[in-house]
Amino acid sequence: MDSSRTLWADREWQMWLLEQSRSGSSVAAAQRRASQWKEQQFRVKAREFVEAWTEMANEFNNKGAFNVKKARKASKAFHELERTEGWPRQRE
């Protein structure tokens, strides 16, 4: 299990504990913080993908060569972005 998924699982556990022990207003505040955290994680992953893609594209445009390592890095960043909470899911 990667660290981001572990961190999220820990965060979910903390949210559950908070919901069990606090009043409605505290729960609402905790939910807002959790939502803000999800949004921040999405932004970080999106920024990582854009940076990797830009790096790969710049090298291709400037040198006329396709760098496989940079392509793999961009692909990995995209797949990590897809796994975030903010990524739209297909309805089945």
Protein Blocks (a to p, Z undefined) as FASTA:
>chain_A
ZZklmmmmmmmmmmmmmmmmmcfklmmmmmmmmmmmmmmmmmmmmmmmmmmmmmmmmmmm
mnopacfklmmmmmmmmmmmmmpmklccddZZ
